Structures are given as C-alpha cells and as structure tokens.
Amino acid sequence: MQGPDIERLERAVQALAERYAVLRDENTKLARDVAERDQRIAQLEGESRQQNQRRRDVARRIDDLVGQIDELEGRLVARAE
C-alpha cells in the first residue's frame, strides 16, 4: 500500500473506532434507562395491585354495610306490621 492509501485506511479505522465508542456509550445509557423504567414499571404494578386490593376491600365493606342496612330495614318493616 502506498502512503495516501494507508492514511485513508487509518482515518477510516479511527472514524470507526470513534463511532464504536459513541455507540457503546449510547448503548450503556439506553440499557440503564431501560433498567430504570423496568424498575419503575415493577413499582407501579405493585402499587396497582395494592390499590386493586384496597378497592376490593372497600367494595366488600360497602356490600356488608348495605347488607346490614337491608337487614335493619327488614326488621323495622317486620316491627311496623
């Protein structure tokens, strides 16, 4: 190879090495971002499960209260008759 060809090859290899370093850093950042999002998703899923359980508990308590009201109403009607 002649001097200009070697220099051109060196520049191309240097450009590839620099691009590789940029892409490697970007990949590291993206992997970190994905890990953080995965952690946030897991946290939100846990909170969602807790909220759903609370909602079910509240619905059950309301059903119990409505049942008690119905029972009391039935007693009052029976006494009134």
JOURTA-V879552 format. One record per backbone hydrogen bond with DSSP energy under -0.5 kcal/mol. CO is the residue of the C=O (numbers start at 0). NH is the residue of the N-H. Records with the same first field share a line. If there is no record, write none. Layout:
BEGIN
CO = NH / NH
END
This chain:
BEGIN
1 = 5
2 = 6
3 = 7
4 = 8
5 = 9
6 = 10
7 = 11
8 = 12
9 = 13
10 = 14
11 = 15
12 = 16
13 = 17
14 = 18
15 = 19
16 = 20
17 = 21
18 = 22
19 = 23
20 = 24
21 = 25
22 = 26
23 = 27
24 = 28
25 = 29
26 = 30
27 = 31
28 = 32
29 = 33
30 = 34
31 = 35
32 = 36
33 = 37
34 = 38
35 = 39
36 = 40
37 = 41
38 = 42
39 = 43
40 = 44
41 = 45
42 = 46
43 = 47
44 = 48
45 = 49
46 = 50
47 = 51
48 = 52
49 = 53
50 = 54
51 = 55
52 = 56
53 = 57
54 = 58
55 = 59
56 = 60
57 = 61
58 = 62
59 = 63
60 = 64
61 = 65
62 = 66
63 = 67
64 = 68
65 = 69
66 = 70
67 = 71
68 = 72
69 = 73
70 = 74
71 = 75
72 = 76
73 = 77
74 = 78
75 = 79
76 = 80
END
